Amino acid sequence: GDWPNDHNFCINGVVDPDRNITAKLREVKRVYQYAKFGLVEVKTDSVQIKIDNRYYFTNLNQFEGRWELLEDGLAIASGRFSLPDTAAGQSAMLTLPVQQPSLMLAAEYFLNVSLVTTKPAFHTERGHIAAAAQLVLPYKTPAAKSAASPMPQLTVSQTDSGITVQSRAFSAQWSRYSGTLSSLVYDGREILHHGHGPQLNVFRAFADNDKWFESNFRNARLDELIYTVKDIRVRQVNAHTAQIQMVTDCLAAGRQAVGFTHTALFTVFGNGWIDVQNEIVPYGPMPLLPKIGVQMKIAESFDTFTWLGRGPHESYWDRWQSADVGVYQGPVAEQYERYVRPQDNGNKTELRWAALTDTQGRGVMIQMGGLYSASALHNTAEDFDQARHIHRVIPRDEVVLCIDVAHMGLGGASCGPAPMDIYRFTPETMRMRYTFSPLRVQRLNQMAEQGRLKISVPLPPTVIATKVKVSENRHARQISLHSPDGMDVLYWFDNPADRVRAVRYTGPFVFDQAGTLYVLTRTPEGVESLPTRHEFPKFYDLLDLDKSTWRVVRADSVQGGEGEKEHAIDGDPSTFWHTNYTSTREPMPHEIDVDLGQLLNLVGFRYLARQDSVNGRIGRYEFYVSPDGRQWQQVKSGTFENHTRWQEVFFDQPQQGRYIRLKALDEHGGSYYTTVAELDVMAVPPSRTRGQ
């Protein structure tokens, strides 16, 4: 086409060029609405709410109120109410006759409230929703019912290429080559498309607002992962339960030592339910990720998508206010949200469960182990990413299903700021869980009932490390492991293959050295949780340092007023040292030197990135120590993660020093400036280097 041009810059607003209503427009309406709703009190026979009138001239008595009680996303009661005389800027308290229902096991209850117009206007018809909200009702519901009974017996068979588990209720196969589920048959129907079971996926078709981190991700080549199976363990627990654990290395294409270790534990039951626990451990220099989860392909006949979560339109972590929790259903083709430039779309947030069914209501349900995101579309992320125009998006026959434990927020960086920190996630060890089950019902309330059932699979124990006093002058690191009553906890060190040396946990223990701890939970019946991995650095009995004598003796660049160098050690996370960006604009690298006021036995340092903005956050760094401020020794180098939490770096061995230097080699966003909110050190007494 023509060049230069503005791409889609002026045709990507909240209303598209064809004047269609978009999810963005619905979000703007909900956020900008002139009434605010709040929950005041919930009784067994009523619910009291507060409505703030944020109009400038309109009285709320011009509207009619409506309410709807939802049980797991389905309406079970509704009513209307009159609005009292509530002038602009005033508030009204209303008591609605909402009766507490007979509470279902493990159900959630919501109250939808709306204000609708009672007369037509030049821009709206009578009954137009002017404002709405969804309020969570804190009813105390009983625990979930088990789906374990009755449980058919199953058989497990193995070949060089795979593992087969089957009963009279289902058949499933796992491939030793792909490291995942390769066939799932319910009621004689294959659920998966051409063996494409769940595999790790961290790529989404970049949205217009993703340009602030897109290049770093593409350079890391994580949009294309190479899967290599590293370990497979098969165990038949009893006559009706089997467990298959698969460890897969997911390497970035064309890169070395950048990727993920994905461990998936499939617990298979005779009734066809399959629980999948996942641990995803990143390694190598990792950029910010668009998302993290699994992707699979479902056979084309299962093209009706039903879910309990936010909807009916798409939503994202930072754009969900207009998407109320409910049970929604529609063809997969209708989940496609068309953008002028094809990009990620159709995502649904806070899903409790999702289902893909055929015209007879048969198919598969996927229950989420948390409030996850999911999408069901007739295209892959690569399809959208490679198509630069709408007409190049050609639907596939199969259904591409993604289940994601985390998503990057959208923000507004197409022409504004990137997502706020609370709507980002930094690559770190992630755990997620989901459960497949056969679905044989058509009615939505029947689906909701199945969605409330649970299968009994233990979760990994909670690992807590605390500093405890073991003598008058010594502290140590104590490890405690916690699991539900009646379950054993097993633990071992150093290598996942060393589980033959696992011991039963009987109480807290001291662990001061550096190492890797593996833990799992086991039920009395022998069903195990996913073994999880926990890295511990060497424990040091750190000094409580007095920073009043510290001073910054040098910084190679300073933005006066805002970014004084002293801000890096002032103990206030809201201030920061900032290199110059208005006049001299010195390029990278940047350095800051600190006099600690005394000679210390240093074992590491701590860095806190700028809290209110991503600008200047250090990527690659070098750290130096000096006894006199003249002779410097580099003791550490690496790459900081791009987040607002404290980051601790331990040296390979203790270093004697009074002066420290932090050298920033680059910035996460590729800019020339550097910021530091806080810089700190970790030190031990001269005679103690391992908490001895």
C-alpha positions as CSV (number, residue, x, y, z in Angstrom):
1,G,0.0,0.0,0.0
2,D,0.9,3.7,0.2
3,W,3.8,4.8,2.3
4,P,4.2,6.7,4.6
5,N,0.8,6.2,6.4
6,D,-0.6,6.1,9.9
7,H,-1.5,2.4,9.8
8,N,-4.7,2.0,11.9
9,F,-4.1,5.0,14.1
10,C,-7.3,6.9,13.4
11,I,-9.6,3.9,12.9
12,N,-9.0,2.0,16.1
13,G,-11.2,3.9,18.6
14,V,-14.0,2.8,20.9
15,V,-16.3,2.7,17.8
16,D,-15.0,1.0,14.8
17,P,-15.2,2.4,11.2
18,D,-18.5,0.4,10.6
19,R,-20.0,2.0,13.7
20,N,-20.3,-1.3,15.6
21,I,-20.5,-1.4,19.3
22,T,-17.2,-2.8,20.7
23,A,-16.1,-4.2,24.0
24,K,-14.1,-1.0,24.4
25,L,-17.2,1.2,24.1
26,R,-19.0,-0.9,26.7
27,E,-16.1,-0.5,29.1
28,V,-16.1,3.3,28.6
29,K,-19.8,3.4,29.3
30,R,-19.5,1.5,32.6
31,V,-16.5,3.4,33.9
32,Y,-18.0,6.8,32.9
33,Q,-21.5,6.2,34.2
34,Y,-23.1,8.8,36.5
35,A,-24.2,6.5,39.3
36,K,-22.0,4.6,41.8
37,F,-23.4,1.5,43.6
38,G,-22.3,0.1,46.9
39,L,-23.3,-2.8,49.1
40,V,-24.2,-1.7,52.7
41,E,-25.8,-4.7,54.5
42,V,-27.0,-8.2,53.6
43,K,-29.7,-9.9,55.6
44,T,-31.7,-13.1,55.0
45,D,-34.7,-11.1,53.8
46,S,-33.2,-8.0,52.2
47,V,-30.1,-6.3,50.8
48,Q,-29.4,-2.6,51.5
49,I,-27.4,-0.7,48.9
50,K,-26.2,2.9,48.4
51,I,-26.4,4.8,45.2
52,D,-24.4,8.0,44.6
53,N,-25.8,10.4,42.1
54,R,-22.9,11.8,40.1
55,Y,-25.0,13.7,37.6
56,Y,-24.7,17.4,37.5
57,F,-28.4,18.2,36.9
58,T,-30.3,14.9,36.8
59,N,-32.4,13.6,39.7
60,L,-32.2,9.8,40.1
61,N,-36.0,9.6,40.5
62,Q,-36.2,9.9,36.7
63,F,-35.0,6.3,36.5
64,E,-36.5,3.0,37.3
65,G,-34.4,0.5,39.3
66,R,-34.0,-3.2,38.5
67,W,-32.3,-6.0,40.4
68,E,-31.4,-9.6,39.6
69,L,-30.1,-12.3,42.0
70,L,-27.6,-14.7,40.4
71,E,-26.6,-18.1,41.6
72,D,-23.4,-19.2,39.9
73,G,-24.1,-16.8,37.0
74,L,-27.8,-17.8,36.5
75,A,-30.7,-15.6,37.5
76,I,-33.0,-17.1,40.2
77,A,-34.9,-14.0,41.2
78,S,-35.5,-10.4,40.1
79,G,-37.5,-7.3,40.8
80,R,-38.0,-3.6,40.3
81,F,-37.8,-0.6,42.6
82,S,-38.5,3.1,42.6
83,L,-35.8,5.7,43.1
84,P,-36.3,8.3,45.8
85,D,-35.8,12.0,45.3
86,T,-32.0,12.1,44.9
87,A,-30.7,15.4,43.5
88,A,-27.4,15.7,41.7
89,G,-24.5,15.1,44.0
90,Q,-26.6,13.4,46.6
91,S,-26.9,9.7,47.7
92,A,-29.7,7.4,48.4
93,M,-30.0,4.3,50.6
94,L,-32.3,1.6,49.4
95,T,-33.5,-1.7,50.9
96,L,-34.3,-4.3,48.3
97,P,-36.5,-7.3,49.0
98,V,-33.9,-9.8,48.1
99,Q,-34.5,-13.1,49.9
100,Q,-31.5,-15.3,50.7
101,P,-32.1,-18.5,48.7
102,S,-31.5,-22.1,49.8
103,L,-27.7,-22.0,49.4
104,M,-26.2,-24.5,46.9
105,L,-23.0,-26.3,47.6
106,A,-20.0,-24.1,46.7
107,A,-22.1,-21.6,44.8
108,E,-21.4,-17.9,44.4
109,Y,-24.1,-15.3,44.6
110,F,-24.2,-11.9,42.9
111,L,-26.7,-9.0,42.8
112,N,-27.0,-7.1,39.5
113,V,-28.4,-3.6,39.9
114,S,-29.3,-1.2,37.1
115,L,-31.0,2.1,36.5
116,V,-33.1,2.3,33.3
117,T,-34.8,5.2,31.5
118,T,-38.6,5.5,31.8
119,K,-39.0,7.8,28.8
120,P,-37.6,7.9,25.3
121,A,-35.0,10.6,24.5
122,F,-33.5,11.8,21.3
123,H,-30.5,9.4,21.7
124,T,-32.1,6.5,23.6
125,E,-35.3,4.5,23.8
126,R,-37.4,3.8,26.9
127,G,-35.7,1.1,29.0
128,H,-32.1,2.1,28.1
129,I,-29.7,1.1,30.8
130,A,-28.1,4.3,32.1
131,A,-26.0,2.7,34.8
132,A,-25.4,-0.8,36.2
133,A,-23.2,-2.7,38.7
134,Q,-22.6,-6.2,40.0
135,L,-22.3,-6.6,43.7
136,V,-20.9,-9.8,45.4
137,L,-23.2,-11.2,48.1
138,P,-21.2,-12.7,51.0
139,Y,-23.5,-15.7,51.7
140,K,-21.7,-18.5,53.5
141,T,-22.1,-21.6,51.3
142,P,-21.3,-25.2,52.1
143,A,-18.2,-26.9,50.6
144,A,-18.3,-28.5,47.2
145,K,-19.7,-32.0,46.6
146,S,-17.3,-34.7,45.4
147,A,-17.6,-36.2,41.9
148,A,-15.8,-39.3,42.9
149,S,-18.6,-41.7,43.3
150,P,-19.3,-44.2,41.8
151,M,-15.9,-44.7,40.2
152,P,-15.3,-47.3,37.4
153,Q,-12.1,-49.2,37.3
154,L,-9.5,-48.2,34.8
155,T,-6.5,-49.9,33.1
156,V,-3.1,-48.4,32.2
157,S,-1.0,-49.7,29.3
158,Q,2.3,-48.4,27.9
159,T,4.1,-48.6,24.6
160,D,7.3,-47.0,23.2
161,S,5.3,-44.1,21.8
162,G,2.8,-43.4,24.6
163,I,0.5,-44.3,27.5
164,T,-3.1,-45.2,27.4
165,V,-5.6,-45.0,30.3
166,Q,-9.1,-46.2,29.8
167,S,-12.3,-47.4,31.4
168,R,-15.9,-47.9,30.3
169,A,-16.4,-44.2,30.6
170,F,-13.5,-42.8,28.5
171,S,-10.2,-43.3,26.8
172,A,-7.1,-41.1,27.0
173,Q,-3.6,-41.2,25.5
174,W,-0.4,-39.4,26.2
175,S,2.4,-39.0,23.7
176,R,6.0,-39.6,24.7
177,Y,7.1,-37.2,21.9
178,S,4.8,-34.2,22.6
179,G,4.8,-34.7,26.3
180,T,1.1,-34.1,26.7
181,L,-2.4,-35.5,26.2
182,S,-2.7,-36.6,22.6
183,S,-6.2,-38.2,22.6
184,L,-9.3,-37.8,24.8
185,V,-12.4,-39.8,23.9
186,Y,-15.7,-39.2,25.7
187,D,-18.8,-41.1,24.6
188,G,-17.0,-42.5,21.6
189,R,-16.1,-39.0,20.3
190,E,-12.6,-37.6,20.0
191,I,-12.4,-34.3,21.8
192,L,-8.9,-33.2,20.6
193,H,-8.1,-32.0,17.1
194,H,-5.3,-34.1,15.6
195,G,-3.6,-34.9,18.9
196,H,-3.1,-31.2,19.9
197,G,-3.4,-31.5,23.7
198,P,-2.5,-28.8,26.2
199,Q,1.0,-27.3,25.8
200,L,2.7,-24.3,27.3
201,N,2.0,-21.0,25.5
202,V,3.2,-17.5,26.4
203,F,2.3,-15.7,23.1
204,R,-0.7,-13.6,22.2
205,A,-1.1,-11.7,18.9
206,F,0.3,-8.3,20.0
207,A,-2.4,-5.6,20.5
208,D,-1.9,-2.0,19.5
209,N,-1.1,-1.2,23.1
210,D,1.6,-3.9,23.4
211,K,4.3,-2.1,21.4
212,W,6.1,-1.0,24.6
213,F,7.3,-4.5,25.3
214,E,6.7,-6.3,21.9
215,S,10.3,-5.9,20.5
216,N,12.0,-7.4,23.6
217,F,9.6,-10.4,23.5
218,R,10.1,-11.0,19.7
219,N,13.9,-10.8,20.1
220,A,13.7,-13.5,22.8
221,R,11.9,-15.7,20.2
222,L,9.4,-17.0,22.8
223,D,6.6,-16.7,20.3
224,E,7.8,-20.1,19.0
225,L,8.7,-22.7,21.6
226,I,10.5,-26.0,20.9
227,Y,9.2,-28.8,23.2
228,T,11.5,-31.6,24.3
229,V,10.2,-34.2,26.8
230,K,12.7,-34.7,29.6
231,D,11.0,-37.1,32.0
232,I,7.8,-39.2,32.2
233,R,6.5,-41.1,35.2
234,V,3.5,-43.4,35.2
235,R,1.9,-44.7,38.3
236,Q,-1.3,-46.6,38.8
237,V,-2.4,-45.6,42.3
238,N,-5.3,-48.0,42.7
239,A,-8.0,-49.7,40.6
240,H,-9.7,-46.4,39.7
241,T,-6.8,-43.8,39.8
242,A,-3.6,-43.3,37.8
243,Q,-1.1,-40.5,37.6
244,I,1.1,-39.5,34.7
245,Q,3.8,-36.8,35.2
246,M,5.5,-35.2,32.3
247,V,8.4,-32.8,32.4
248,T,8.9,-30.8,29.2
249,D,11.7,-28.3,28.3
250,C,10.1,-25.4,26.3
251,L,13.0,-23.7,24.6
252,A,12.8,-20.4,22.7
253,A,13.4,-21.1,19.0
254,G,16.8,-20.1,17.9
255,R,18.0,-19.3,21.4
256,Q,20.1,-21.1,24.0
257,A,19.2,-21.2,27.7
258,V,16.0,-19.2,27.4
259,G,12.8,-20.9,28.0
260,F,10.7,-22.8,30.6
261,T,10.6,-26.1,32.4
262,H,6.9,-27.2,32.4
263,T,5.9,-30.0,34.7
264,A,2.4,-31.4,34.3
265,L,0.8,-34.0,36.6
266,F,-2.3,-35.7,35.1
267,T,-4.4,-37.5,37.7
268,V,-6.8,-39.7,35.9
269,F,-10.0,-41.2,37.4
270,G,-12.2,-44.0,36.2
271,N,-15.1,-41.7,35.6
272,G,-13.1,-39.8,32.9
273,W,-12.2,-36.8,35.0
274,I,-8.6,-35.7,34.5
275,D,-7.0,-33.2,36.9
276,V,-3.9,-31.4,35.6
277,Q,-1.5,-29.6,38.0
278,N,1.2,-27.5,36.3
279,E,4.4,-25.9,37.4
280,I,6.1,-23.5,35.0
281,V,9.6,-22.4,35.8
282,P,11.3,-19.8,33.5
283,Y,15.1,-19.8,32.9
284,G,17.5,-17.5,31.2
285,P,17.2,-13.8,30.5
286,M,13.4,-13.5,30.3
287,P,11.5,-10.5,28.8
288,L,8.1,-9.4,30.0
289,L,5.5,-11.9,28.7
290,P,2.1,-11.2,27.1
291,K,0.6,-14.2,29.0
292,I,1.3,-17.6,30.4
293,G,-0.9,-20.7,30.2
294,V,-1.7,-23.6,27.9
295,Q,-3.1,-23.9,24.4
296,M,-4.9,-26.9,22.9
297,K,-7.0,-27.6,19.8
298,I,-10.5,-29.0,20.1
299,A,-12.4,-31.0,17.3
300,E,-14.5,-28.8,15.1
301,S,-17.9,-30.4,16.1
302,F,-17.6,-28.9,19.6
303,D,-18.1,-25.4,18.5
304,T,-20.5,-24.1,21.2
305,F,-18.7,-22.2,23.9
306,T,-20.2,-21.9,27.4
307,W,-18.5,-20.4,30.4
308,L,-19.0,-19.1,33.9
309,G,-17.0,-15.9,34.2
310,R,-17.0,-12.4,33.0
311,G,-18.8,-11.6,29.8
312,P,-20.5,-11.7,27.4
313,H,-17.9,-9.6,25.5
314,E,-14.2,-9.9,25.8
315,S,-12.3,-8.6,28.9
316,Y,-8.8,-8.3,30.1
317,W,-7.1,-7.9,33.5
318,D,-7.3,-4.1,33.4
319,R,-10.5,-3.9,31.3
320,W,-13.3,-5.9,32.9
321,Q,-15.6,-3.4,34.7
322,S,-18.3,-3.8,32.1
323,A,-18.1,-7.6,31.9
324,D,-20.3,-9.0,34.7
325,V,-19.9,-12.5,36.1
326,G,-22.5,-14.8,34.6
327,V,-23.1,-18.0,32.5
328,Y,-22.8,-17.1,28.9
329,Q,-23.1,-19.3,25.8
330,G,-22.6,-18.8,22.0
331,P,-21.0,-20.2,18.9
332,V,-17.2,-20.1,18.9
333,A,-17.3,-17.9,15.8
334,E,-19.1,-15.2,17.8
335,Q,-16.3,-14.9,20.3
336,Y,-14.1,-13.2,17.7
337,E,-13.8,-9.5,18.4
338,R,-12.9,-7.8,15.1
339,Y,-10.2,-5.2,15.2
340,V,-9.2,-3.2,12.1
341,R,-5.6,-4.6,12.5
342,P,-6.0,-8.2,13.6
343,Q,-4.6,-8.8,17.1
344,D,-5.4,-10.6,20.3
345,N,-9.2,-10.8,21.0
346,G,-12.0,-12.7,22.5
347,N,-10.3,-13.2,25.9
348,K,-12.6,-13.9,28.9
349,T,-11.5,-13.2,32.5
350,E,-12.2,-14.7,35.9
351,L,-13.5,-18.0,34.5
352,R,-14.7,-20.7,37.0
353,W,-15.3,-23.2,34.2
354,A,-15.7,-23.4,30.5
355,A,-17.3,-26.0,28.2
356,L,-17.2,-26.8,24.5
357,T,-20.1,-28.9,23.2
358,D,-21.8,-30.1,20.1
359,T,-25.4,-29.6,19.0
360,Q,-26.5,-32.4,21.4
361,G,-24.9,-30.8,24.5
362,R,-22.1,-33.4,24.6
363,G,-18.5,-32.5,24.9
364,V,-16.0,-31.4,27.5
365,M,-16.0,-29.2,30.6
366,I,-12.8,-27.6,31.9
367,Q,-12.9,-26.4,35.5
368,M,-10.4,-23.8,36.6
369,G,-8.2,-24.1,39.7
370,G,-8.4,-20.3,40.1
371,L,-9.9,-17.3,38.4
372,Y,-8.2,-17.8,35.0
373,S,-8.6,-16.3,31.6
374,A,-9.6,-18.3,28.6
375,S,-10.5,-17.9,24.9
376,A,-12.1,-20.1,22.3
377,L,-11.6,-19.0,18.7
378,H,-11.3,-20.4,15.2
379,N,-7.8,-19.0,14.8
380,T,-4.4,-19.2,16.5
381,A,-2.5,-16.2,17.9
382,E,-0.1,-16.6,14.9
383,D,-3.0,-16.3,12.5
384,F,-4.0,-12.9,13.9
385,D,-0.4,-11.8,14.3
386,Q,0.5,-12.5,10.7
387,A,-2.7,-11.0,9.2
388,R,-2.3,-7.3,8.8
389,H,-5.8,-6.8,7.5
390,I,-9.3,-8.2,8.5
391,H,-9.8,-10.1,5.2
392,R,-6.7,-12.1,5.8
393,V,-8.1,-13.7,9.0
394,I,-9.3,-17.0,7.6
395,P,-11.2,-19.1,10.2
396,R,-10.0,-22.7,10.8
397,D,-12.4,-25.6,11.3
398,E,-11.0,-26.6,14.7
399,V,-11.4,-24.6,18.0
400,V,-8.2,-23.1,19.5
401,L,-8.7,-23.1,23.3
402,C,-6.3,-21.1,25.5
403,I,-6.4,-21.3,29.3
404,D,-4.1,-18.7,30.9
405,V,-3.1,-18.2,34.6
406,A,-1.8,-14.6,33.8
407,H,-2.2,-11.9,31.2
408,M,-0.4,-8.7,30.6
409,G,-2.8,-5.7,31.0
410,L,-3.6,-3.7,27.9
411,G,-2.8,-0.2,29.2
412,G,-2.9,2.5,26.6
413,A,0.6,2.6,25.0
414,S,-0.6,2.8,21.4
415,C,-0.6,6.6,22.2
416,G,-0.4,6.8,26.0
417,P,1.0,5.0,29.1
418,A,1.8,1.4,29.4
419,P,-0.2,-0.7,31.9
420,M,0.0,0.2,35.6
421,D,2.3,-2.1,37.6
422,I,-0.6,-3.8,39.3
423,Y,-1.8,-5.0,35.8
424,R,1.6,-6.5,34.8
425,F,3.2,-9.8,35.8
426,T,6.9,-10.6,35.9
427,P,8.1,-14.0,34.6
428,E,8.5,-16.2,37.7
429,T,7.5,-19.7,38.7
430,M,3.8,-20.1,38.1
431,R,1.4,-22.8,39.1
432,M,-2.0,-23.5,37.6
433,R,-4.6,-26.3,37.7
434,Y,-7.5,-27.3,35.6
435,T,-9.7,-30.4,35.3
436,F,-11.3,-32.1,32.2
437,S,-14.6,-33.9,32.6
438,P,-17.1,-35.4,30.2
439,L,-20.2,-33.2,29.6
440,R,-23.6,-34.8,28.7
441,V,-26.1,-32.1,29.4
442,Q,-27.7,-29.2,27.5
443,R,-29.4,-27.0,30.1
444,L,-27.3,-24.2,31.6
445,N,-28.3,-25.0,35.1
446,Q,-27.2,-28.6,34.7
447,M,-23.8,-27.3,33.4
448,A,-23.6,-25.0,36.5
449,E,-24.3,-28.0,38.7
450,Q,-21.5,-30.0,37.2
451,G,-19.2,-27.0,37.5
452,R,-19.7,-27.1,41.3
453,L,-18.5,-30.7,41.6
454,K,-14.9,-31.3,42.7
455,I,-12.6,-34.2,42.3
456,S,-10.4,-35.0,45.3
457,V,-6.7,-34.4,44.3
458,P,-4.3,-33.0,46.9
459,L,-2.5,-29.7,46.2
460,P,1.2,-29.1,46.9
461,P,2.0,-28.1,50.5
462,T,2.6,-24.5,51.5
463,V,6.3,-23.8,52.1
464,I,7.2,-21.2,54.7
465,A,10.7,-20.0,55.6
466,T,11.2,-18.0,58.7
467,K,14.2,-16.6,60.6
468,V,14.5,-18.1,64.1
469,K,16.8,-17.7,67.0
470,V,18.8,-20.9,67.7
471,S,21.3,-19.5,70.3
472,E,22.1,-16.3,72.0
473,N,24.1,-14.9,69.1
474,R,22.9,-16.9,66.1
475,H,19.8,-17.2,63.9
476,A,18.9,-19.8,61.3
477,R,16.4,-20.3,58.5
478,Q,13.6,-22.6,59.5
479,I,11.4,-24.4,56.9
480,S,7.9,-25.5,57.7
481,L,5.5,-27.4,55.4
482,H,1.7,-27.2,55.6
483,S,-1.0,-29.3,54.1
484,P,-4.6,-30.3,54.9
485,D,-5.0,-32.6,58.0
486,G,-4.8,-36.3,57.3
487,M,-2.3,-36.0,54.5
488,D,1.4,-36.8,54.4
489,V,4.0,-34.3,53.2
490,L,7.2,-35.7,51.6
491,Y,10.3,-33.6,50.8
492,W,13.8,-34.1,49.4
493,F,16.6,-31.9,48.1
494,D,18.7,-31.1,45.1
495,N,17.2,-33.0,42.2
496,P,13.7,-34.0,41.1
497,A,15.0,-37.5,40.3
498,D,16.1,-37.9,44.0
499,R,12.6,-38.5,45.2
500,V,13.6,-42.0,46.1
501,R,15.3,-40.3,49.1
502,A,12.2,-38.4,50.1
503,V,11.4,-38.3,53.8
504,R,8.1,-37.8,55.5
505,Y,7.7,-34.3,57.1
506,T,7.3,-34.5,60.9
507,G,8.0,-30.9,61.9
508,P,10.0,-27.7,61.1
509,F,13.6,-28.1,60.2
510,V,16.6,-25.8,59.8
511,F,18.1,-25.4,56.3
512,D,20.8,-22.8,56.0
513,Q,22.7,-23.8,52.9
514,A,21.9,-23.0,49.3
515,G,19.8,-25.6,47.6
516,T,16.6,-26.8,46.0
517,L,13.7,-28.2,48.0
518,Y,11.1,-30.4,46.4
519,V,7.8,-31.1,48.2
520,L,4.6,-33.0,47.6
521,T,1.4,-34.0,49.4
522,R,0.1,-37.6,49.5
523,T,-3.4,-38.7,50.5
524,P,-4.0,-41.9,52.6
525,E,-5.1,-43.6,49.3
526,G,-1.7,-42.8,47.7
527,V,-2.8,-40.0,45.4
528,E,0.0,-37.4,45.2
529,S,0.1,-33.7,44.4
530,L,2.5,-32.2,41.9
531,P,6.0,-32.0,43.4
532,T,6.9,-28.3,43.5
533,R,10.3,-26.8,43.5
534,H,11.6,-24.1,45.9
535,E,15.0,-22.5,45.5
536,F,16.8,-21.2,48.6
537,P,20.0,-19.1,48.6
538,K,22.6,-19.5,51.3
539,F,21.3,-18.2,54.6
540,Y,23.1,-15.4,56.2
541,D,22.5,-14.0,59.7
542,L,22.4,-10.4,58.5
543,L,23.4,-7.4,60.5
544,D,20.8,-4.6,61.2
545,L,22.7,-1.8,59.6
546,D,22.6,1.9,60.6
547,K,22.3,3.9,57.3
548,S,22.5,7.3,58.9
549,T,26.3,7.5,58.1
550,W,25.8,6.4,54.5
551,R,26.3,9.0,51.7
552,V,26.3,9.0,48.0
553,V,29.8,10.2,46.9
554,R,29.3,10.1,43.2
555,A,26.7,9.7,40.5
556,D,27.7,10.2,36.8
557,S,24.4,12.0,36.0
558,V,21.6,13.6,38.0
559,Q,18.2,15.2,37.1
560,G,18.2,18.0,39.6
561,G,15.2,18.5,41.8
562,E,13.4,15.3,40.9
563,G,16.1,12.8,40.8
564,E,18.8,13.8,43.3
565,K,21.4,11.1,43.9
566,E,20.7,11.0,47.7
567,H,17.2,9.6,47.0
568,A,18.8,6.2,46.3
569,I,19.5,5.7,50.0
570,D,17.0,7.9,51.7
571,G,14.8,5.0,52.8
572,D,11.8,6.4,50.9
573,P,10.6,4.1,48.1
574,S,8.6,7.0,46.6
575,T,11.7,9.0,45.7
576,F,14.4,8.0,43.3
577,W,17.7,8.9,41.8
578,H,17.2,9.8,38.1
579,T,19.9,10.5,35.5
580,N,19.6,13.7,33.5
581,Y,16.9,13.7,30.7
582,T,16.4,17.5,30.1
583,S,19.8,18.9,29.2
584,T,23.0,16.8,29.3
585,R,21.3,13.5,28.7
586,E,24.3,11.3,29.4
587,P,24.1,7.9,27.6
588,M,24.5,4.5,29.2
589,P,26.2,3.1,31.2
590,H,25.4,5.0,34.4
591,E,27.0,4.6,37.9
592,I,26.3,5.5,41.4
593,D,28.8,5.1,44.3
594,V,27.9,4.9,48.0
595,D,30.1,5.2,51.1
596,L,28.8,2.9,53.8
597,G,30.7,4.7,56.5
598,Q,32.6,1.6,57.7
599,L,34.3,-1.5,56.5
600,L,31.7,-4.3,56.2
601,N,31.7,-8.0,55.4
602,L,29.3,-7.8,52.5
603,V,27.4,-10.9,51.2
604,G,25.0,-9.2,48.7
605,F,22.9,-6.1,47.9
606,R,19.3,-5.2,47.4
607,Y,17.8,-3.1,44.6
608,L,14.3,-1.4,44.4
609,A,13.2,-0.1,41.1
610,R,11.2,3.1,40.6
611,Q,7.7,2.6,41.9
612,D,5.5,5.0,40.0
613,S,6.8,4.4,36.5
614,V,8.8,2.0,34.3
615,N,11.1,4.7,33.2
616,G,14.7,4.1,34.0
617,R,14.4,0.6,35.5
618,I,17.7,-1.1,35.2
619,G,18.1,-4.2,33.0
620,R,21.6,-5.5,32.9
621,Y,23.9,-4.4,35.7
622,E,27.4,-4.8,37.2
623,F,28.1,-4.4,41.0
624,Y,31.5,-3.4,42.4
625,V,33.0,-3.3,46.0
626,S,36.0,-1.2,47.2
627,P,37.7,-0.9,50.5
628,D,38.9,2.7,49.9
629,G,36.8,4.1,46.9
630,R,39.8,3.9,44.6
631,Q,40.5,0.2,43.9
632,W,37.3,-1.5,42.7
633,Q,36.5,-5.2,42.2
634,Q,33.5,-6.4,40.2
635,V,31.7,-9.0,42.4
636,K,28.5,-9.6,40.5
637,S,26.7,-9.0,37.2
638,G,23.3,-10.0,35.9
639,T,19.9,-8.7,34.8
640,F,17.2,-7.2,37.1
641,E,13.6,-8.2,36.6
642,N,11.2,-5.4,35.6
643,H,8.9,-5.0,38.6
644,T,8.5,-2.9,41.8
645,R,9.5,-5.5,44.4
646,W,12.8,-5.7,46.2
647,Q,15.4,-7.8,44.4
648,E,18.1,-9.5,46.4
649,V,21.5,-10.4,44.8
650,F,23.9,-12.6,46.8
651,F,27.6,-12.6,46.0
652,D,29.5,-15.8,45.2
653,Q,31.5,-15.3,48.4
654,P,31.6,-12.5,51.1
655,Q,33.5,-9.3,50.2
656,Q,35.2,-6.8,52.5
657,G,34.3,-3.3,51.5
658,R,33.3,0.2,52.6
659,Y,32.3,1.5,49.1
660,I,29.8,0.1,46.6
661,R,29.1,0.9,43.0
662,L,26.0,0.0,41.0
663,K,26.6,0.2,37.2
664,A,23.5,0.2,35.0
665,L,24.4,-1.2,31.5
666,D,20.9,-0.7,30.0
667,E,17.3,0.0,30.7
668,H,14.4,-2.4,30.3
669,G,12.7,0.0,27.8
670,G,15.8,0.6,25.8
671,S,16.2,4.3,27.0
672,Y,19.4,6.1,28.0
673,Y,18.4,7.1,31.5
674,T,18.5,5.2,34.8
675,T,16.5,5.4,38.0
676,V,17.0,3.8,41.4
677,A,14.4,4.0,44.2
678,E,16.5,2.3,46.9
679,L,19.9,0.7,47.1
680,D,20.9,-1.4,50.1
681,V,23.5,-4.0,51.1
682,M,23.4,-7.2,53.1
683,A,26.3,-7.8,55.6
684,V,27.3,-10.2,58.3
685,P,29.8,-10.0,61.2
686,P,33.4,-10.5,59.9
687,S,33.7,-14.0,61.4
688,R,30.3,-15.2,60.2
689,T,29.7,-16.0,56.5
690,R,27.1,-18.7,56.7
691,G,25.0,-17.9,59.7
692,Q,27.4,-20.1,61.9
